[in-house]
Amino acid sequence: MAIHRHDNHKSANGFMQWVDDRFPATKVWNEHLAEYWAAKNFNFWYYFGSLAILVLVIQLMTGIFLTMHYKPDAQLAFASVEYIMRDVPFGWLVRYLHSTGASMFFVVVYLHMFRGVIYGSHRQPRELVWLIGCVIFVALMAEAFMGYLLPWGNMSYWGAQVIISLFDVIPYFGPALTEWIRGDFVISDATLNRFFAFHVILMPLILVALVFLHLVALHHVGSNNPDGIDIFENLDEDGKPVDGVPFFPHIVIKDLVGVCGFFIIYLGIVFFWPNLGGIFLEKDNFAPANSLQTPPDIVPLWYFTPFYSILRASTETLLVFFAYSSVVIAVAAAAFTKVSFKLRFAFLVIGAIACVVFLTSSGKAWGVILMGSAIVCFFLLPWLDRSPVLSIRYRSWPFKVALALFLVAFFILGYLGMNAPTPGKTLLAQVCTCIYFAFFILMPWFTSIGKTKPLPDRVTYEAH
C-alpha cells in the first residue's frame, strides 16, 4: 500500500518518521507549538489561558480519585465525603485540591475573559473563538452547579432547591422541566444520581471537546496581543513575523513562570486556608442535608453571586423603573433620531408595549430573565463593540470609564450576593444591575465616540 504524505515536515530520526507516516505528530507539533507564532509582547494577562487548561487537568485528575471513594446515594453521600476527609490516605488533600481548584478555575476564567474584553480578543476575526469561550463559561457553570450538590451538605441541598425551582417560572413547560431536572418532586436521591452522572461523565466530556474547539479556532486565526494589531503585517525575508516568536519554547517558558506563581497561591490556600473564611467552602455545608432545616441565608458559591444578586434585585420597584425608562427611551428615540415617521411611531409602540409588560409581570419571572440575560450579553459582545481599535491602550476615554463602572458594579453585585438582602442592599443591587446592563446596551454608542490613539506600526515591546 502506498503511503501518501500530505505535508513537508520531515522527522530527524527513523522512529518519528515511522510515526509521521501513520500519524501527523511532527506536523501537529510544528503547527501548534514550534511554528505557531505569537506576539513577543505577551504580558501578565496572557497567563490565564494556559492556567485554565492546567486547572481543568487538575480538576479531572482529582475528580477521578474522589470518585473512587464517593457514594452517589442520598443516605451515604455526606458520610462518604467525611470518609474521604478522615480515613482515605491524603483524601483531605485531594478533596481540598478539588474544591479549591473549582474556585481557582473561575478566577482564571474570569480574568481570561477580562483580558479578552480589554484587548479586543472578541473582535474580528476572533468572534468564533470568543463565542466558543462563552459556551465554555456556561458549561463550566453547569459543571460547578452539579458538583456543588454532590457533598450533600445542607447548603448544597437548599442551594440546589432554590436554583432548580427558578425553571418553574418558564411559561407552559417550566414545571415539567423542573421536575425532569430534579428527577423527582423534590431534591432527592434521583437528583443526586443524575447530577453525579452529569458532573463526572457528561460535562467533563463537553468541556474537553469545547476547549479543543476553542484552541483549534484560536490557532486558525492567530492570537491577539496587547496592542491589538496583526503581527503578520510585518514579515521578514523568510516570511516570518518580525514581532513574533514561536510558541515553543518562548511562550511555554513564559507560561511556566505563571504556573509557578499560580501554584504558590493555589497550594497556599489548599494547605493553610482551604475554606477561605467560608467563601470556598461554607460552614453550613459541613452539616448533612436536612429537608426540614433551612440555612439562615441560602447563597450560592461566590462565582455565581453576581448573577444571583441580579436575580434578587428584580422587585416590583425595579420593574416600575424599567417601565418608565422604556417610555422615556422610546420618546427620546422618536424625537431625536433622524428616521422616517413610521419608524418613530414604531419606537413609541415598542416603548408602550414594554411599559405594559414590565408593569404586569412578576418580579420573580423578570429576575430569572435578567439573570439569564446577564450571561447572554457576553455572547453579543463582538457585535456591540464598534470601536475602530481593539486594545484598551488606544481606546477612547468613554470606554475606559464605562469598563471601570462595569467592574465596580460586578464586584459589588458579587459581594451583595454573598450577604442577606436588606432594603439598602437591594437598592444598591438594583443600581448596579442597571449599570451592568447599561454597559452592554450603550456599548455601540460609547465605543464609537471619543478620540482614539493612533495605532503603532509594530507591537510595543521592551526587552528585559
PAZAKOL-55793 format. One record per residue (C-alpha): x, y, z; residue in one letter. Coordinates in nm, 2 decimals. Last residue first. Layout:
c1 X; c2 Y; c3 Z; res A
...
***
This chain:
c1 1.41; c2 4.27; c3 2.97; res H
c1 1.33; c2 4.38; c3 2.61; res A
c1 1.07; c2 4.65; c3 2.58; res E
c1 0.79; c2 4.58; c3 2.33; res Y
c1 0.53; c2 4.79; c3 2.15; res T
c1 0.39; c2 4.59; c3 1.86; res V
c1 0.46; c2 4.74; c3 1.52; res R
c1 0.31; c2 5.02; c3 1.30; res D
c1 0.17; c2 5.18; c3 1.62; res P
c1 -0.20; c2 5.25; c3 1.64; res L
c1 -0.31; c2 5.61; c3 1.67; res P
c1 -0.50; c2 5.70; c3 1.99; res K
c1 -0.88; c2 5.71; c3 2.00; res T
c1 -1.09; c2 6.02; c3 2.02; res K
c1 -1.43; c2 5.99; c3 2.17; res G
c1 -1.74; c2 5.82; c3 2.03; res I
c1 -1.79; c2 5.48; c3 1.87; res S
c1 -1.73; c2 5.27; c3 2.18; res T
c1 -1.97; c2 5.48; c3 2.38; res F
c1 -2.26; c2 5.43; c3 2.14; res W
c1 -2.24; c2 5.06; c3 2.04; res P
c1 -2.17; c2 4.99; c3 2.41; res M
c1 -2.49; c2 5.15; c3 2.55; res L
c1 -2.69; c2 4.83; c3 2.59; res I
c1 -2.38; c2 4.63; c3 2.71; res F
c1 -2.26; c2 4.87; c3 2.98; res F
c1 -2.62; c2 4.97; c3 3.06; res A
c1 -2.68; c2 4.61; c3 3.16; res F
c1 -2.43; c2 4.62; c3 3.44; res Y
c1 -2.50; c2 4.98; c3 3.54; res I
c1 -2.87; c2 4.89; c3 3.58; res C
c1 -2.78; c2 4.58; c3 3.79; res T
c1 -2.55; c2 4.80; c3 4.00; res C
c1 -2.84; c2 5.04; c3 4.08; res V
c1 -3.07; c2 4.74; c3 4.16; res Q
c1 -2.80; c2 4.58; c3 4.38; res A
c1 -2.77; c2 4.91; c3 4.57; res L
c1 -3.14; c2 4.92; c3 4.63; res L
c1 -3.14; c2 4.56; c3 4.75; res T
c1 -2.85; c2 4.64; c3 4.98; res K
c1 -3.05; c2 4.93; c3 5.14; res G
c1 -3.37; c2 4.73; c3 5.17; res P
c1 -3.18; c2 4.43; c3 5.32; res T
c1 -3.07; c2 4.11; c3 5.15; res P
c1 -2.86; c2 3.86; c3 5.33; res A
c1 -2.50; c2 3.86; c3 5.20; res N
c1 -2.30; c2 3.66; c3 4.94; res M
c1 -2.50; c2 3.82; c3 4.65; res G
c1 -2.41; c2 4.16; c3 4.78; res L
c1 -2.04; c2 4.10; c3 4.74; res Y
c1 -2.08; c2 3.97; c3 4.39; res G
c1 -2.31; c2 4.25; c3 4.29; res L
c1 -2.05; c2 4.50; c3 4.43; res I
c1 -1.77; c2 4.33; c3 4.23; res F
c1 -1.98; c2 4.35; c3 3.91; res F
c1 -2.08; c2 4.71; c3 3.97; res A
c1 -1.72; c2 4.82; c3 4.02; res V
c1 -1.61; c2 4.63; c3 3.70; res L
c1 -1.89; c2 4.78; c3 3.50; res F
c1 -1.81; c2 5.13; c3 3.62; res L
c1 -1.44; c2 5.08; c3 3.52; res A
c1 -1.55; c2 4.95; c3 3.18; res L
c1 -1.77; c2 5.25; c3 3.12; res A
c1 -1.49; c2 5.49; c3 3.22; res V
c1 -1.24; c2 5.32; c3 2.99; res K
c1 -1.49; c2 5.31; c3 2.70; res F
c1 -1.57; c2 5.68; c3 2.74; res P
c1 -1.19; c2 5.76; c3 2.75; res W
c1 -1.12; c2 5.65; c3 2.39; res S
c1 -0.94; c2 5.33; c3 2.30; res R
c1 -0.56; c2 5.31; c3 2.23; res Y
c1 -0.43; c2 5.11; c3 2.52; res R
c1 -0.77; c2 4.95; c3 2.56; res I
c1 -0.68; c2 4.74; c3 2.26; res S
c1 -0.91; c2 4.67; c3 1.96; res L
c1 -0.93; c2 5.00; c3 1.76; res V
c1 -1.21; c2 5.14; c3 1.55; res P
c1 -1.45; c2 5.08; c3 1.84; res S
c1 -1.79; c2 4.94; c3 1.75; res R
c1 -1.83; c2 4.68; c3 2.03; res D
c1 -2.19; c2 4.55; c3 2.03; res L
c1 -2.13; c2 4.29; c3 1.76; res W
c1 -1.84; c2 4.10; c3 1.93; res P
c1 -2.01; c2 4.15; c3 2.27; res L
c1 -2.33; c2 3.96; c3 2.19; res L
c1 -2.23; c2 3.63; c3 2.36; res F
c1 -2.13; c2 3.83; c3 2.67; res F
c1 -2.49; c2 3.96; c3 2.70; res C
c1 -2.62; c2 3.61; c3 2.72; res V
c1 -2.48; c2 3.58; c3 3.08; res I
c1 -2.66; c2 3.89; c3 3.22; res A
c1 -2.96; c2 3.79; c3 3.01; res S
c1 -3.00; c2 3.47; c3 3.21; res G
c1 -3.01; c2 3.66; c3 3.54; res M
c1 -3.24; c2 3.92; c3 3.39; res L
c1 -3.49; c2 3.67; c3 3.27; res I
c1 -3.48; c2 3.48; c3 3.60; res V
c1 -3.54; c2 3.80; c3 3.79; res G
c1 -3.81; c2 3.90; c3 3.54; res W
c1 -4.00; c2 3.59; c3 3.63; res A
c1 -3.96; c2 3.66; c3 4.01; res K
c1 -4.06; c2 4.02; c3 3.98; res G
c1 -4.39; c2 3.93; c3 3.83; res S
c1 -4.51; c2 4.09; c3 3.50; res S
c1 -4.79; c2 4.35; c3 3.45; res T
c1 -4.59; c2 4.67; c3 3.49; res L
c1 -4.30; c2 4.55; c3 3.29; res F
c1 -4.51; c2 4.42; c3 3.00; res V
c1 -4.72; c2 4.74; c3 2.99; res V
c1 -4.41; c2 4.96; c3 2.97; res C
c1 -4.25; c2 4.73; c3 2.70; res A
c1 -4.57; c2 4.76; c3 2.49; res I
c1 -4.56; c2 5.14; c3 2.53; res A
c1 -4.20; c2 5.16; c3 2.43; res G
c1 -4.25; c2 4.93; c3 2.13; res I
c1 -4.54; c2 5.15; c3 2.01; res V
c1 -4.34; c2 5.47; c3 2.06; res L
c1 -4.04; c2 5.33; c3 1.87; res F
c1 -4.27; c2 5.20; c3 1.59; res A
c1 -4.41; c2 5.56; c3 1.55; res F
c1 -4.06; c2 5.68; c3 1.50; res R
c1 -4.00; c2 5.41; c3 1.24; res L
c1 -4.32; c2 5.51; c3 1.06; res K
c1 -4.23; c2 5.88; c3 1.06; res F
c1 -3.89; c2 5.81; c3 0.90; res S
c1 -3.56; c2 5.84; c3 1.08; res V
c1 -3.35; c2 6.13; c3 1.20; res K
c1 -3.34; c2 6.03; c3 1.57; res T
c1 -3.42; c2 6.30; c3 1.83; res F
c1 -3.79; c2 6.28; c3 1.90; res A
c1 -3.87; c2 5.92; c3 1.83; res A
c1 -3.56; c2 5.79; c3 2.01; res A
c1 -3.63; c2 6.02; c3 2.31; res A
c1 -3.99; c2 5.91; c3 2.33; res V
c1 -3.89; c2 5.54; c3 2.32; res A
c1 -3.61; c2 5.60; c3 2.58; res I
c1 -3.85; c2 5.78; c3 2.81; res V
c1 -4.12; c2 5.51; c3 2.77; res V
c1 -3.87; c2 5.23; c3 2.84; res S
c1 -3.74; c2 5.41; c3 3.14; res S
c1 -4.09; c2 5.43; c3 3.29; res Y
c1 -4.14; c2 5.06; c3 3.26; res A
c1 -3.78; c2 4.98; c3 3.38; res F
c1 -3.83; c2 5.19; c3 3.69; res F
c1 -4.16; c2 5.02; c3 3.76; res V
c1 -3.99; c2 4.68; c3 3.71; res L
c1 -3.72; c2 4.79; c3 3.97; res L
c1 -3.98; c2 4.88; c3 4.22; res T
c1 -4.17; c2 4.55; c3 4.17; res E
c1 -3.85; c2 4.36; c3 4.25; res T
c1 -3.57; c2 4.21; c3 4.05; res S
c1 -3.26; c2 4.27; c3 4.26; res A
c1 -3.27; c2 3.91; c3 4.38; res R
c1 -3.19; c2 3.78; c3 4.03; res L
c1 -2.92; c2 4.04; c3 3.98; res I
c1 -2.76; c2 3.93; c3 4.31; res S
c1 -2.77; c2 3.57; c3 4.19; res Y
c1 -2.58; c2 3.68; c3 3.88; res F
c1 -2.31; c2 3.85; c3 4.08; res P
c1 -2.31; c2 3.56; c3 4.33; res T
c1 -2.24; c2 3.27; c3 4.10; res F
c1 -1.86; c2 3.27; c3 4.14; res Y
c1 -1.90; c2 3.32; c3 4.52; res W
c1 -2.08; c2 2.99; c3 4.58; res L
c1 -2.46; c2 3.02; c3 4.61; res P
c1 -2.65; c2 3.18; c3 4.89; res V
c1 -2.92; c2 3.05; c3 5.12; res I
c1 -2.91; c2 3.25; c3 5.44; res D
c1 -3.02; c2 3.11; c3 5.78; res P
c1 -2.99; c2 2.75; c3 5.64; res P
c1 -3.33; c2 2.57; c3 5.61; res T
c1 -3.40; c2 2.28; c3 5.84; res Q
c1 -3.66; c2 2.02; c3 5.74; res L
c1 -3.51; c2 1.89; c3 5.42; res S
c1 -3.18; c2 1.83; c3 5.60; res N
c1 -2.86; c2 1.78; c3 5.41; res A
c1 -2.57; c2 1.69; c3 5.62; res P
c1 -2.38; c2 1.96; c3 5.81; res A
c1 -2.04; c2 2.07; c3 5.69; res F
c1 -2.22; c2 2.26; c3 5.41; res N
c1 -2.35; c2 2.52; c3 5.66; res D
c1 -1.98; c2 2.63; c3 5.72; res K
c1 -1.94; c2 2.73; c3 5.36; res E
c1 -1.65; c2 2.60; c3 5.15; res L
c1 -1.48; c2 2.85; c3 4.91; res F
c1 -1.61; c2 3.17; c3 5.07; res I
c1 -1.65; c2 3.03; c3 5.42; res G
c1 -1.34; c2 3.21; c3 5.55; res G
c1 -1.12; c2 3.09; c3 5.27; res L
c1 -1.23; c2 2.73; c3 5.34; res N
c1 -0.90; c2 2.58; c3 5.22; res P
c1 -0.69; c2 2.83; c3 5.43; res W
c1 -0.34; c2 2.70; c3 5.51; res F
c1 -0.27; c2 2.39; c3 5.29; res F
c1 -0.51; c2 2.44; c3 5.00; res V
c1 -0.49; c2 2.82; c3 5.00; res I
c1 -0.11; c2 2.82; c3 4.99; res G
c1 -0.13; c2 2.55; c3 4.73; res L
c1 -0.33; c2 2.78; c3 4.49; res Y
c1 -0.13; c2 3.09; c3 4.56; res I
c1 0.22; c2 2.94; c3 4.52; res I
c1 0.08; c2 2.71; c3 4.24; res F
c1 -0.03; c2 3.02; c3 4.04; res F
c1 0.31; c2 3.19; c3 4.07; res G
c1 0.48; c2 2.87; c3 3.94; res C
c1 0.23; c2 2.83; c3 3.66; res V
c1 0.28; c2 3.20; c3 3.56; res G
c1 0.66; c2 3.14; c3 3.53; res V
c1 0.58; c2 2.82; c3 3.33; res L
c1 0.37; c2 3.04; c3 3.10; res D
c1 0.68; c2 3.24; c3 3.00; res K
c1 0.87; c2 2.92; c3 2.92; res I
c1 0.58; c2 2.80; c3 2.70; res V
c1 0.57; c2 3.14; c3 2.53; res I
c1 0.93; c2 3.11; c3 2.42; res H
c1 0.98; c2 2.74; c3 2.37; res P
c1 0.75; c2 2.68; c3 2.19; res F
c1 0.50; c2 2.94; c3 2.09; res F
c1 0.74; c2 3.06; c3 1.83; res P
c1 0.82; c2 3.43; c3 1.85; res V
c1 0.65; c2 3.72; c3 1.67; res G
c1 0.73; c2 4.09; c3 1.61; res D
c1 0.93; c2 4.02; c3 1.29; res V
c1 0.66; c2 3.80; c3 1.16; res P
c1 0.81; c2 3.52; c3 0.95; res K
c1 0.81; c2 3.53; c3 0.57; res G
c1 1.18; c2 3.44; c3 0.53; res D
c1 1.26; c2 3.80; c3 0.43; res E
c1 1.10; c2 3.94; c3 0.74; res D
c1 0.73; c2 3.99; c3 0.79; res L
c1 0.53; c2 4.29; c3 0.93; res N
c1 0.15; c2 4.26; c3 0.86; res E
c1 0.17; c2 3.91; c3 1.02; res F
c1 0.18; c2 4.07; c3 1.37; res I
c1 -0.18; c2 4.19; c3 1.34; res D
c1 -0.25; c2 4.47; c3 1.58; res I
c1 -0.44; c2 4.46; c3 1.91; res G
c1 -0.16; c2 4.63; c3 2.11; res D
c1 -0.18; c2 4.38; c3 2.40; res P
c1 -0.18; c2 4.08; c3 2.15; res N
c1 -0.43; c2 3.86; c3 1.97; res N
c1 -0.36; c2 3.50; c3 1.89; res S
c1 -0.39; c2 3.35; c3 1.54; res G
c1 -0.69; c2 3.29; c3 1.32; res V
c1 -0.66; c2 2.91; c3 1.29; res H
c1 -0.47; c2 2.87; c3 1.62; res H
c1 -0.76; c2 3.03; c3 1.81; res L
c1 -1.03; c2 2.82; c3 1.63; res A
c1 -0.84; c2 2.50; c3 1.71; res V
c1 -0.78; c2 2.61; c3 2.07; res L
c1 -1.15; c2 2.68; c3 2.13; res H
c1 -1.25; c2 2.36; c3 1.96; res L
c1 -1.03; c2 2.16; c3 2.19; res F
c1 -1.16; c2 2.35; c3 2.49; res V
c1 -1.51; c2 2.27; c3 2.38; res L
c1 -1.44; c2 1.90; c3 2.35; res A
c1 -1.27; c2 1.89; c3 2.69; res V
c1 -1.57; c2 2.08; c3 2.84; res L
c1 -1.83; c2 1.85; c3 2.68; res I
c1 -1.65; c2 1.54; c3 2.80; res L
c1 -1.62; c2 1.69; c3 3.15; res P
c1 -1.99; c2 1.78; c3 3.14; res M
c1 -2.12; c2 1.43; c3 3.05; res L
c1 -1.91; c2 1.20; c3 3.27; res I
c1 -1.84; c2 1.31; c3 3.63; res V
c1 -2.08; c2 1.61; c3 3.67; res H
c1 -2.36; c2 1.47; c3 3.46; res F
c1 -2.35; c2 1.13; c3 3.62; res A
c1 -2.33; c2 1.28; c3 3.97; res F
c1 -2.61; c2 1.52; c3 3.89; res F
c1 -2.82; c2 1.22; c3 3.78; res R
c1 -2.76; c2 1.03; c3 4.10; res N
c1 -2.81; c2 1.33; c3 4.33; res L
c1 -3.14; c2 1.42; c3 4.17; res T
c1 -3.27; c2 1.06; c3 4.20; res A
c1 -3.16; c2 1.05; c3 4.56; res D
c1 -3.38; c2 1.36; c3 4.63; res S
c1 -3.44; c2 1.72; c3 4.56; res I
c1 -3.81; c2 1.74; c3 4.54; res V
c1 -4.09; c2 1.63; c3 4.30; res F
c1 -3.85; c2 1.38; c3 4.14; res D
c1 -3.59; c2 1.36; c3 3.86; res G
c1 -3.48; c2 1.70; c3 3.97; res R
c1 -3.41; c2 1.82; c3 3.62; res I
c1 -3.73; c2 1.65; c3 3.49; res W
c1 -3.94; c2 1.80; c3 3.77; res E
c1 -3.81; c2 2.15; c3 3.68; res T
c1 -3.87; c2 2.09; c3 3.31; res L
c1 -4.23; c2 1.98; c3 3.38; res A
c1 -4.29; c2 2.29; c3 3.59; res P
c1 -4.15; c2 2.52; c3 3.33; res G
c1 -4.33; c2 2.37; c3 3.02; res F
c1 -4.60; c2 2.63; c3 2.97; res Y
c1 -4.43; c2 2.95; c3 3.08; res P
c1 -4.08; c2 2.94; c3 3.24; res I
c1 -4.13; c2 3.03; c3 3.61; res V
c1 -4.05; c2 2.68; c3 3.73; res D
c1 -3.70; c2 2.70; c3 3.60; res F
c1 -3.62; c2 2.90; c3 3.91; res L
c1 -3.70; c2 2.60; c3 4.12; res S
c1 -3.37; c2 2.45; c3 4.02; res I
c1 -3.18; c2 2.74; c3 4.17; res I
c1 -3.36; c2 2.73; c3 4.51; res V
c1 -3.35; c2 2.35; c3 4.56; res Q
c1 -2.99; c2 2.34; c3 4.45; res A
c1 -2.90; c2 2.60; c3 4.72; res G
c1 -3.11; c2 2.41; c3 4.97; res W
c1 -2.92; c2 2.08; c3 4.92; res Y
c1 -2.58; c2 2.23; c3 4.88; res S
c1 -2.63; c2 2.44; c3 5.19; res M
c1 -2.73; c2 2.14; c3 5.39; res N
c1 -2.44; c2 1.92; c3 5.27; res G
c1 -2.50; c2 1.65; c3 5.01; res W
c1 -2.13; c2 1.66; c3 4.91; res P
c1 -2.26; c2 1.61; c3 4.55; res L
c1 -2.48; c2 1.92; c3 4.52; res L
c1 -2.20; c2 2.16; c3 4.43; res Y
c1 -2.08; c2 1.93; c3 4.16; res G
c1 -2.40; c2 1.99; c3 3.96; res M
c1 -2.36; c2 2.37; c3 4.00; res F
c1 -1.99; c2 2.36; c3 3.91; res A
c1 -2.05; c2 2.16; c3 3.59; res E
c1 -2.33; c2 2.39; c3 3.48; res A
c1 -2.12; c2 2.70; c3 3.54; res M
c1 -1.84; c2 2.54; c3 3.35; res L
c1 -2.07; c2 2.47; c3 3.06; res A
c1 -2.18; c2 2.84; c3 3.06; res V
c1 -1.81; c2 2.95; c3 3.06; res F
c1 -1.72; c2 2.70; c3 2.79; res I
c1 -2.01; c2 2.84; c3 2.58; res V
c1 -1.86; c2 3.19; c3 2.63; res C
c1 -1.52; c2 3.06; c3 2.51; res G
c1 -1.68; c2 2.91; c3 2.20; res I
c1 -1.83; c2 3.25; c3 2.13; res L
c1 -1.50; c2 3.43; c3 2.18; res W
c1 -1.31; c2 3.20; c3 1.95; res V
c1 -1.59; c2 3.23; c3 1.70; res L
c1 -1.56; c2 3.61; c3 1.71; res E
c1 -1.19; c2 3.60; c3 1.66; res R
c1 -1.16; c2 3.77; c3 1.31; res P
c1 -1.30; c2 4.02; c3 1.41; res Q
c1 -1.34; c2 4.13; c3 1.77; res R
c1 -1.37; c2 3.92; c3 2.08; res H
c1 -1.00; c2 3.95; c3 2.16; res S
c1 -1.04; c2 4.32; c3 2.19; res G
c1 -0.76; c2 4.38; c3 2.44; res Y
c1 -0.97; c2 4.49; c3 2.73; res I
c1 -1.25; c2 4.25; c3 2.67; res V
c1 -1.04; c2 3.94; c3 2.60; res G
c1 -0.83; c2 4.01; c3 2.91; res R
c1 -1.15; c2 4.03; c3 3.11; res F
c1 -1.25; c2 3.69; c3 2.98; res M
c1 -0.92; c2 3.54; c3 3.09; res H
c1 -0.95; c2 3.71; c3 3.43; res L
c1 -1.30; c2 3.55; c3 3.47; res Y
c1 -1.16; c2 3.21; c3 3.36; res V
c1 -0.86; c2 3.23; c3 3.59; res V
c1 -1.08; c2 3.30; c3 3.90; res V
c1 -1.35; c2 3.06; c3 3.79; res F
c1 -1.09; c2 2.77; c3 3.78; res F
c1 -0.95; c2 2.89; c3 4.11; res M
c1 -1.29; c2 2.83; c3 4.27; res S
c1 -1.31; c2 2.48; c3 4.14; res A
c1 -0.95; c2 2.41; c3 4.22; res G
c1 -1.01; c2 2.50; c3 4.58; res T
c1 -1.27; c2 2.23; c3 4.60; res S
c1 -1.06; c2 1.98; c3 4.40; res H
c1 -0.73; c2 2.04; c3 4.58; res L
c1 -0.92; c2 2.04; c3 4.91; res Y
c1 -1.07; c2 1.70; c3 4.84; res R
c1 -0.74; c2 1.55; c3 4.72; res V
c1 -0.56; c2 1.68; c3 5.03; res L
c1 -0.83; c2 1.55; c3 5.27; res W
c1 -0.81; c2 1.21; c3 5.10; res G
c1 -0.44; c2 1.20; c3 5.17; res F
c1 -0.48; c2 0.84; c3 5.28; res P
c1 -0.86; c2 0.78; c3 5.29; res V
c1 -0.98; c2 0.78; c3 5.65; res D
c1 -1.07; c2 1.13; c3 5.76; res R
c1 -1.15; c2 1.35; c3 5.46; res M
c1 -1.25; c2 1.07; c3 5.22; res I
c1 -1.47; c2 0.92; c3 5.50; res Y
c1 -1.63; c2 1.26; c3 5.56; res E
c1 -1.71; c2 1.27; c3 5.19; res V
c1 -1.85; c2 0.92; c3 5.21; res S
c1 -2.07; c2 1.02; c3 5.51; res A
c1 -2.22; c2 1.30; c3 5.31; res F
c1 -2.30; c2 1.07; c3 5.01; res A
c1 -2.43; c2 0.77; c3 5.21; res L
c1 -2.80; c2 0.81; c3 5.26; res Q
c1 -2.86; c2 1.03; c3 4.95; res A
c1 -2.65; c2 0.79; c3 4.74; res D
c1 -2.38; c2 0.88; c3 4.50; res P
c1 -2.10; c2 0.72; c3 4.71; res K
c1 -1.76; c2 0.88; c3 4.68; res Y
c1 -1.44; c2 0.67; c3 4.72; res H
c1 -1.31; c2 0.62; c3 4.37; res M
c1 -1.50; c2 0.93; c3 4.25; res T
c1 -1.26; c2 1.14; c3 4.46; res L
c1 -0.96; c2 0.99; c3 4.28; res F
c1 -1.11; c2 1.07; c3 3.93; res I
c1 -1.21; c2 1.42; c3 4.04; res G
c1 -0.86; c2 1.50; c3 4.15; res T
c1 -0.74; c2 1.42; c3 3.80; res M
c1 -1.01; c2 1.60; c3 3.61; res L
c1 -0.99; c2 1.90; c3 3.83; res Q
c1 -0.61; c2 1.92; c3 3.80; res I
c1 -0.64; c2 1.89; c3 3.42; res V
c1 -0.90; c2 2.17; c3 3.41; res L
c1 -0.67; c2 2.38; c3 3.63; res V
c1 -0.39; c2 2.35; c3 3.38; res L
c1 -0.61; c2 2.44; c3 3.09; res I
c1 -0.73; c2 2.75; c3 3.27; res A
c1 -0.37; c2 2.83; c3 3.36; res L
c1 -0.28; c2 2.82; c3 2.99; res S
c1 -0.55; c2 3.08; c3 2.91; res G
c1 -0.47; c2 3.28; c3 3.23; res F
c1 -0.11; c2 3.37; c3 3.16; res Y
c1 -0.18; c2 3.62; c3 2.88; res Y
c1 -0.28; c2 3.90; c3 3.12; res W
c1 0.07; c2 3.92; c3 3.26; res F
c1 0.22; c2 4.02; c3 2.93; res N
c1 0.26; c2 3.90; c3 2.57; res F
c1 0.49; c2 4.14; c3 2.39; res N
c1 0.66; c2 3.88; c3 2.16; res K
c1 0.34; c2 3.83; c3 1.96; res A
c1 0.26; c2 3.46; c3 1.89; res A
c1 0.37; c2 3.24; c3 1.60; res W
c1 0.29; c2 2.87; c3 1.58; res Y
c1 0.59; c2 2.71; c3 1.43; res E
c1 0.71; c2 2.51; c3 1.73; res A
c1 0.38; c2 2.48; c3 1.91; res L
c1 0.05; c2 2.43; c3 1.71; res H
c1 0.17; c2 2.39; c3 1.36; res E
c1 0.51; c2 2.24; c3 1.44; res N
c1 0.38; c2 1.98; c3 1.69; res W
c1 0.08; c2 1.89; c3 1.48; res V
c1 0.30; c2 1.83; c3 1.17; res K
c1 0.55; c2 1.63; c3 1.38; res T
c1 0.27; c2 1.40; c3 1.51; res A
c1 0.09; c2 1.36; c3 1.18; res P
c1 0.00; c2 0.99; c3 1.24; res F
c1 0.09; c2 0.69; c3 1.02; res R
c1 0.39; c2 0.81; c3 0.82; res D
c1 0.46; c2 1.05; c3 1.10; res D
c1 0.51; c2 0.76; c3 1.34; res V
c1 0.77; c2 0.58; c3 1.12; res W
c1 0.94; c2 0.92; c3 1.06; res Q
c1 0.94; c2 0.96; c3 1.44; res M
c1 1.11; c2 0.63; c3 1.48; res F
c1 1.36; c2 0.69; c3 1.20; res G
c1 1.50; c2 1.01; c3 1.33; res N
c1 1.50; c2 1.37; c3 1.21; res A
c1 1.14; c2 1.39; c3 1.10; res S
c1 1.04; c2 1.55; c3 0.78; res K
c1 0.76; c2 1.81; c3 0.76; res H
c1 0.65; c2 1.87; c3 0.40; res N
c1 0.29; c2 1.77; c3 0.44; res D
c1 0.02; c2 1.55; c3 0.29; res H
c1 0.23; c2 1.23; c3 0.27; res R
c1 0.07; c2 0.95; c3 0.08; res H
c1 0.17; c2 0.60; c3 0.18; res I
c1 0.14; c2 0.34; c3 -0.09; res A
c1 0.00; c2 0.00; c3 0.00; res M
***
